[in-house]
Every structure is written in C-alpha cells, then in structure tokens.
Amino acid sequence: MDLAKLRSERRSRFWGKEVLPYVGYVIQSGVAVLFLFVLIGFSAWYTSLVQHIPAGLPIRWIMLILFVPLTVNSSFRTYLQPADTVFLLPQESQMRNYFQASWISGVVYKLLGLALVFITSWPLYVRSEADPKSFWLFLLVLVLLKLLASYGCWKELRMVSRRGATAYRLLRYVVLALAVAAWLWQPAGKSAIFILLLAATYGAALRFPAKHLVAWERLIAQEKTHIGRVLMMLGWFVNVPGRQQRIYSRKWLSWVGNRIPWKPEAAYRYLLMKSFIRSDLLGILLRAGILGAFLVWWTRSGMVGSGIYLFFVFLAGVQLSSLLRYHSESFWLHVYPIPPGSRRANAIRLAFQIQLVFAVLIWLPLLGAGTDRLGAAFVTLLCGVILCLLFRFFAGRKKTGEDDDDE
C-alpha cells in the first residue's frame, strides 16, 4: 500500500468534497468584504502607529506576547480515521511515509504565517527598539525555534503517558518563552549561546519518556478535533453536517448552569449551557476576550479603542452563532418532552447573554482613559449593547430549511 498516496487522497477528499462546496456560501455571506474593510482599517491604523510611535512603547514585551504563541503552537493534520486502527495497523512500522507529508505541511504553513507576521511587525520593532537585531538573524532564530517547537509537539503526540505529554507541553511553552525573551533582551551572541544550550537540553529531555510507534487513538482524536473546528467555522455561514468536537472536562466550571430552573421550557437551556462550558467555543471566547481587553486597554485614549472594542464584540457574536446548531442532529431531543420552539429560543437567549457579558467585560479597560473620555466610553458601551441586540434580532429572524423542532 502506498501510504503517502493514501494520505494525499484523504486530504484531497476532505478539502475538495467536504469544505470546498461551502466556500461559495462563505464568500456570499459578505465575509470577504468585511475582511477587506478590516484589512484597510488595520493598515491605516498601523501606518499611523509606525509614523507616530508613542514614547516608551514596550516593544520588547509586545514582540514577546506576539511571537511566543506563534512559535509554540504546533499541530499536524494526519487525516487518520477510526478504522485505521484495524486496516493500517499491519503497516505501523511503515507509517513514517504516511506522516512525512503531515509533518512538512504542518510546519511549512505555520512558518509562512510566522514570516508574514514578522515582516508586518518589523517596521514597528526597528523604529521602537534602541538596539534592534538584524532582520535576517531575527527571522532565522524564530524559524529555528518554530522547528524546535514542532519537533517537541510531535514527540508529545507519541508519548505513552498523557500526564507526561501534558507536562512536556508545559515545558515546551516555558522553553520557547525563555528563548524568545533571551533573544529580545540580551545581546545576540549571549542569547544565541543560551538558546542553543536550552534547545539541546530540551531535545535531550524529549528522549526520556516512553513513546508509541504510532499513537493511534490520540492522533485520531486530534484529527476529529481539527475537522470539527473547520466545520464549526463553516457553520457560521451555512448549515453543515455536524462532526464530533473535542470535549473538555472543566470540572472547575461544573457549577455553571445549576441555577437554571428545573422545568421543561428550560431543559434545553440547561443542556446548552453544559455543552458550552465543555466545548472549544468557551476557549475561543476566553482567548479572544483576553486579547480584545488588552488591545482595548492599549488604545483606550482614542477612537481606535472603540473600533477595536466593537470588532471583538462582533467577533464574539459570530462565534456564538454556532450555539444555534449545537445538538441539531441529536436523536434524544426528539424523544424528550421539550416544548415546541424552546430550542431555538433558548439558544438565541443564551448566545445574547454570553455576548452581552463579553461586551461588558472587554469594555472595562476603556475606563482607564480617565474622566475626560468617560462619555465616549459609555457611548461605546451603548454601541456594543446595540450590536448584541442586532445579533439577537437577526438570529430570531433567520429561518433554517426546517422548523427548529424538526431539525
């Protein structure tokens, strides 16, 4: 069996038959026009920032916050399927040919994104830093650190112990954060020696944990997670067949939703709340909220802060629209005595409330601008609330092909 060809066929089938047919609907939804306006607005703001750099801009911290996640985060698309544990298991010793393309594509695409962000941020760095590093040397260091992180991520996927894999993932974050910080704050020679020693130590540490030849179950679960995220993004614009997404235990949030009234009309709301706190969506909103609050605080003294605030509120609304499609294919919801029409009404209400809380929390940094901009801050909050109401209004008017309770 040609394993490299098998992976190529699966990749083509997924993107060509399961994703590409929906791309046209995504473009028709106006996302391309919105992206163009966001790009134009960002370009104008960034150009103004580079031309008028504020005094004391913490450029090293900005570069650290920007490039640590970009260098650390790694993932690989394997396109493995549950049946592979039976049909490909006899080929386990030759699966290197199958995974080679996954490694190359998983690294190359992320390196291109890293290079794009670096080129974009370079004018701000070189004009703000008193003693900037060489362009090509800086880029080379980031590329090598990205390769190191990808290598570590692949080793983690093969580890027998899940706790060990989690510990090594934390170690990967620490190692890459220290390496990037050393490069930004220390002279090139000293930081290069430190990074080489750190990388050698990290590479040696990766050799100790016991590893599977092929971690079938873990790779298959990861592939299901990747597919679920892709189809969830498409689901913002068009109804797509549901796929299994990763479920997080999050026991520290198990109490959320327990105060929902125990009555039939609130039953679906209870289920939806429990599903939300265990889904990828909560993690996405938390990361977007932290980033949005930081950017709003950073630009709180001008209209740019208000624009960034409204953009993140809009982004949260788009993300939360996926709540309306949760459990859309669940058989049990047709068996349980849930009142007609309550599913969609509860989903819209919950999405609105979460978006409203999100809007208030990331608005708070605007108060740091002082009393002079207090009026503008409350006008911005009012616009955010109106945006949440508009999302609720259009979600209520949106009609699917069938009735809510017939889905």
Protein Blocks (a to p, Z undefined) as FASTA:
>chain_A
ZZklmmmmmmmmmmmmmmmmmmmmmmmnommmmmmmmmmmmmmmmmmmmmmccehiafkl
mmmmmmmmmmmpgcddekpafklmmmmmmmmmmmmmmmmmmmmmmmmmmmmmmmmmmmmm
mmmmmmmpmbdcdfklmmmmmmmmmmmmmmmmmmmmmpmblklmmmmmmmmmmmmmmmmm
mmmmmcfklmmmmmmmmmmmmmmmmmmpccdfblfklmmmmmmmmmmmmmmmmmmmoccd
dddddddfklmlmmgoplpccdfklmmmmmmmmmmmmmmklmmmmmmmmmmmmmmmmmmm
bmklmmmmmmmmmmmmmmmmmmmmgoklgmklmmpccdehklmmmmmmmmmmmmmmmmmm
mmmmmmmnojklmmmmmmmmmmmmmmmmmmmmmmmmpccfbdfklZZ
